[in-house]
Amino acid sequence: MTILDRIPESLFRLFSIVVITVLLLMIIFPLYFMATTAFKFEGEIYSELTWIPRDPTLSNFRDAIFSFDIPTYLRNTLIVAFSTTLIVVTISMLAAYALTRLRFPGRALMARGVLFVYLIPGSLLLIPMYLTIVRLGLKDTYPGLIVANLSFSVPFCTWLMMGYLRSISVEIEEASLIDGCTRLRSLWHIVIPLSVPGLITAAIFIFNGVWNEYIFALIIAQDTAHRMISVGLSNFYRSDYYMMGPMMAGALIAMTPVVVLYILAQRYVVSGLAAGAVKG
């Protein structure tokens, strides 16, 4: 009998509740601080710490929208995030299918290579990626931002889909091939419909990663017309101080699309992450 077995169940539950409560407070407090700050005047923000705004205002949201050009940043981020997600999911699905279903020399090596490429820190790719984007004439363009995000999104999504496809029974696909389906028809009519939870999970992770990406967005798109929301929020300053109120309001606006996306696709995300945990 181990030490853990000797701990009473009631004490273990109490300990679990305390740990979960502490973790929940650590997560909620920054969000609460951001939300309350978004409804405060600048004077109240810098004068003293108040947990509830004394005189709530929507002026910070007005400034974020009209003075700091949040709509332009949101438009740019939506274009890049949706385009990148669509391209990445398409490429990764085909690559994962080939690496898990087809038999060819070097398949195992290529599968491991996908993982190794994903593990390379993005900071090491920054300089070669920037030089490549500049020489291709894609600096300060949407295609340049999309190509940069593809460099770290495709390996991650491919590895994620490989794990999901391994949980799908091969016999179903083989039966369709015996009935006369080609590989592409079997992929389109059999594998992809069964892979919807995994595809949605991968798409949400990719979308969220592109939405919050900062380094590549800062270096590749330096003009206001193509600036991403992550970079735009760091420019909320005038003269020598940051506009905390509009910045927090802009952060609330920026997180809304991702939160709504997670809420709508929560069921698919849970099933997609749990796929392959139990095989029968």
C-alpha positions as CSV (number, residue, x, y, z in Angstrom):
1,M,0.0,0.0,0.0
2,T,1.4,3.4,-1.0
3,I,1.1,6.7,0.8
4,L,-1.6,7.8,-1.6
5,D,-3.7,4.8,-0.7
6,R,-3.6,5.8,3.0
7,I,-5.0,9.3,2.4
8,P,-8.8,9.5,3.2
9,E,-11.0,10.1,0.3
10,S,-12.6,13.2,1.9
11,L,-9.2,14.7,2.5
12,F,-8.2,14.0,-1.1
13,R,-11.4,15.7,-2.4
14,L,-10.7,18.7,-0.2
15,F,-7.2,19.0,-1.5
16,S,-8.5,18.7,-5.1
17,I,-11.0,21.4,-4.6
18,V,-8.4,23.7,-3.1
19,V,-6.0,23.1,-6.0
20,I,-8.7,23.6,-8.6
21,T,-9.9,26.8,-6.9
22,V,-6.4,28.3,-6.8
23,L,-5.9,27.4,-10.5
24,L,-9.3,28.9,-11.4
25,L,-8.5,32.1,-9.6
26,M,-5.1,32.4,-11.4
27,I,-6.9,32.1,-14.7
28,I,-9.9,34.3,-13.9
29,F,-8.1,37.2,-12.2
30,P,-6.3,38.5,-15.3
31,L,-9.5,38.3,-17.3
32,Y,-11.5,40.1,-14.6
33,F,-8.8,42.8,-14.3
34,M,-8.9,43.3,-18.1
35,A,-12.7,43.4,-18.2
36,T,-13.0,45.9,-15.3
37,T,-10.2,48.1,-16.7
38,A,-11.9,48.3,-20.0
39,F,-14.8,50.2,-18.4
40,K,-12.7,52.6,-16.3
41,F,-11.7,56.2,-17.1
42,E,-7.9,56.8,-17.3
43,G,-7.9,58.7,-14.1
44,E,-9.4,55.9,-12.1
45,I,-7.0,53.4,-13.7
46,Y,-3.8,55.2,-12.7
47,S,-5.0,56.8,-9.4
48,E,-5.8,53.7,-7.3
49,L,-6.7,50.0,-7.6
50,T,-10.5,49.5,-7.6
51,W,-12.1,46.1,-8.1
52,I,-15.3,47.6,-9.6
53,P,-15.4,50.7,-11.8
54,R,-16.9,53.6,-9.9
55,D,-18.2,55.3,-13.0
56,P,-18.4,52.7,-15.9
57,T,-17.8,54.1,-19.3
58,L,-17.8,52.8,-22.9
59,S,-15.4,55.5,-24.1
60,N,-12.5,53.1,-24.1
61,F,-14.3,50.9,-26.7
62,R,-15.1,54.0,-28.8
63,D,-11.4,55.0,-28.7
64,A,-10.3,51.5,-29.6
65,I,-12.6,51.3,-32.6
66,F,-12.3,54.8,-34.0
67,S,-9.0,56.1,-32.7
68,F,-6.8,53.0,-32.8
69,D,-8.3,51.3,-35.9
70,I,-9.2,48.0,-34.2
71,P,-11.6,47.1,-37.1
72,T,-8.7,47.2,-39.6
73,Y,-6.6,44.9,-37.4
74,L,-9.5,42.5,-36.9
75,R,-10.1,42.4,-40.7
76,N,-6.5,41.6,-41.4
77,T,-6.3,38.9,-38.7
78,L,-9.5,37.3,-39.9
79,I,-8.3,37.2,-43.5
80,V,-4.9,35.7,-42.5
81,A,-6.4,33.3,-39.9
82,F,-9.2,31.9,-42.1
83,S,-6.9,31.6,-45.1
84,T,-4.1,29.9,-43.2
85,T,-6.5,27.5,-41.4
86,L,-8.1,26.4,-44.7
87,I,-4.8,25.8,-46.4
88,V,-3.2,24.1,-43.5
89,V,-6.1,21.7,-42.9
90,T,-6.2,20.8,-46.6
91,I,-2.4,20.1,-46.8
92,S,-2.2,18.4,-43.5
93,M,-5.1,16.1,-44.1
94,L,-3.6,14.9,-47.4
95,A,-0.1,14.6,-45.8
96,A,-1.5,12.7,-42.7
97,Y,-3.5,10.4,-45.0
98,A,-0.4,9.5,-47.0
99,L,1.8,8.9,-44.0
100,T,-0.8,6.7,-42.2
101,R,-2.4,4.8,-45.1
102,L,0.1,4.5,-47.9
103,R,3.1,2.3,-47.9
104,F,6.3,3.8,-49.5
105,P,10.0,3.9,-48.7
106,G,10.9,6.5,-46.1
107,R,7.4,6.8,-44.7
108,A,8.4,6.3,-41.1
109,L,11.4,8.7,-41.5
110,M,9.1,11.4,-43.0
111,A,6.6,10.9,-40.2
112,R,9.3,11.5,-37.6
113,G,10.6,14.5,-39.6
114,V,7.2,16.1,-39.3
115,L,7.5,16.0,-35.6
116,F,11.1,17.2,-35.5
117,V,10.2,20.2,-37.8
118,Y,7.3,21.1,-35.4
119,L,9.7,21.0,-32.4
120,I,12.1,23.6,-34.0
121,P,11.6,26.9,-32.1
122,G,10.0,29.6,-34.2
123,S,12.7,32.1,-33.3
124,L,15.2,30.1,-35.3
125,L,13.1,30.3,-38.4
126,L,12.5,34.1,-38.0
127,I,15.6,35.4,-40.0
128,P,15.5,32.8,-42.9
129,M,11.7,33.2,-43.1
130,Y,12.0,37.0,-43.2
131,L,14.7,36.9,-45.9
132,T,12.6,34.5,-48.0
133,I,9.5,36.6,-47.7
134,V,11.4,39.8,-48.7
135,R,13.1,38.1,-51.7
136,L,9.7,36.8,-52.9
137,G,8.3,40.3,-52.6
138,L,5.6,39.3,-50.1
139,K,6.6,41.7,-47.3
140,D,3.6,43.7,-46.0
141,T,1.1,41.5,-47.8
142,Y,-1.5,38.9,-46.8
143,P,0.3,36.1,-48.7
144,G,3.5,36.8,-46.8
145,L,1.7,36.5,-43.5
146,I,0.0,33.3,-44.6
147,V,3.2,31.7,-45.8
148,A,5.0,32.5,-42.5
149,N,2.2,30.9,-40.5
150,L,2.2,27.8,-42.7
151,S,5.8,27.1,-41.6
152,F,4.8,26.1,-38.0
153,S,1.1,25.3,-38.5
154,V,1.4,22.5,-41.1
155,P,3.8,20.2,-39.1
156,F,1.6,20.6,-36.0
157,C,-1.7,19.9,-37.8
158,T,-0.2,17.0,-39.8
159,W,1.0,15.3,-36.6
160,L,-2.3,15.9,-34.9
161,M,-4.3,14.4,-37.9
162,M,-1.9,11.4,-38.1
163,G,-2.9,10.5,-34.6
164,Y,-6.6,10.9,-35.3
165,L,-6.5,8.9,-38.6
166,R,-4.8,6.0,-36.8
167,S,-7.9,5.8,-34.6
168,I,-10.2,5.2,-37.7
169,S,-10.7,1.7,-38.7
170,V,-8.8,0.8,-41.8
171,E,-11.3,-2.0,-42.7
172,I,-14.0,0.6,-43.5
173,E,-11.8,2.2,-46.1
174,E,-10.6,-1.2,-47.5
175,A,-14.3,-2.2,-48.0
176,S,-14.9,1.0,-50.1
177,L,-11.8,0.2,-52.1
178,I,-13.1,-3.3,-52.8
179,D,-16.4,-1.9,-53.9
180,G,-14.6,0.1,-56.6
181,C,-13.8,3.4,-54.9
182,T,-10.5,5.1,-55.8
183,R,-8.2,6.4,-53.1
184,L,-9.4,10.0,-53.6
185,R,-13.1,9.0,-53.5
186,S,-12.5,6.9,-50.4
187,L,-10.7,9.8,-48.8
188,W,-13.6,12.2,-49.7
189,H,-16.6,10.0,-48.9
190,I,-15.2,7.8,-46.0
191,V,-12.2,9.2,-44.2
192,I,-13.0,12.9,-44.2
193,P,-16.5,12.5,-42.8
194,L,-15.2,10.3,-40.1
195,S,-12.4,12.8,-39.4
196,V,-14.7,15.9,-38.8
197,P,-14.0,16.1,-35.1
198,G,-10.3,15.9,-35.6
199,L,-10.4,18.4,-38.5
200,I,-12.4,20.9,-36.4
201,T,-10.1,20.5,-33.5
202,A,-7.0,21.0,-35.6
203,A,-8.6,24.0,-37.3
204,I,-9.4,25.7,-34.0
205,F,-5.9,25.2,-32.7
206,I,-4.5,26.6,-36.0
207,F,-6.9,29.5,-36.0
208,N,-6.1,30.3,-32.4
209,G,-2.3,30.1,-33.0
210,V,-2.5,32.4,-36.0
211,W,-4.8,34.8,-34.1
212,N,-2.3,35.2,-31.2
213,E,0.9,35.0,-33.3
214,Y,3.1,38.1,-32.7
215,I,6.7,37.7,-33.8
216,F,6.1,36.9,-37.5
217,A,3.2,39.4,-37.6
218,L,5.5,42.1,-36.2
219,I,8.4,41.5,-38.6
220,I,6.6,40.7,-41.8
221,A,3.7,43.2,-41.8
222,Q,5.0,46.6,-40.5
223,D,2.5,48.8,-42.3
224,T,-0.8,49.7,-40.7
225,A,-2.9,48.3,-43.7
226,H,-1.8,44.7,-43.0
227,R,-1.1,44.9,-39.3
228,M,-2.4,42.0,-37.2
229,I,-4.5,42.4,-34.0
230,S,-1.7,41.1,-31.8
231,V,0.7,43.8,-33.0
232,G,-2.0,46.4,-33.2
233,L,-2.8,46.1,-29.4
234,S,0.8,46.9,-28.6
235,N,0.5,50.2,-30.3
236,F,-2.1,51.7,-27.9
237,Y,0.1,54.6,-26.7
238,R,0.3,58.3,-26.9
239,S,3.5,60.2,-26.4
240,D,5.1,58.5,-23.4
241,Y,2.4,56.3,-21.8
242,Y,0.2,53.5,-22.8
243,M,-3.6,53.9,-23.1
244,M,-4.6,51.1,-20.7
245,G,-8.3,51.6,-21.0
246,P,-8.5,51.4,-24.8
247,M,-5.9,48.6,-24.8
248,M,-8.0,46.5,-22.4
249,A,-11.1,47.3,-24.4
250,G,-9.3,46.3,-27.6
251,A,-8.2,43.0,-26.0
252,L,-11.8,42.2,-25.1
253,I,-12.9,42.8,-28.6
254,A,-9.9,40.8,-30.0
255,M,-10.7,37.7,-27.8
256,T,-14.4,37.6,-28.7
257,P,-14.1,35.8,-32.0
258,V,-11.9,33.1,-30.6
259,V,-14.1,32.6,-27.5
260,V,-17.2,32.3,-29.7
261,L,-15.4,29.8,-31.9
262,Y,-14.5,27.7,-29.0
263,I,-18.0,27.8,-27.5
264,L,-19.6,26.7,-30.9
265,A,-17.1,23.9,-31.5
266,Q,-16.6,22.8,-27.9
267,R,-18.2,19.4,-28.5
268,Y,-16.0,18.6,-31.5
269,V,-12.9,19.8,-29.7
270,V,-13.5,17.4,-26.7
271,S,-14.2,14.5,-29.0
272,G,-11.3,15.3,-31.2
273,L,-8.8,15.5,-28.3
274,A,-10.1,12.2,-26.8
275,A,-9.9,10.3,-30.1
276,G,-7.6,7.4,-29.9
277,A,-7.6,7.3,-26.1
278,V,-9.7,4.1,-26.1
279,K,-9.5,1.7,-29.0
280,G,-11.8,-1.2,-29.3
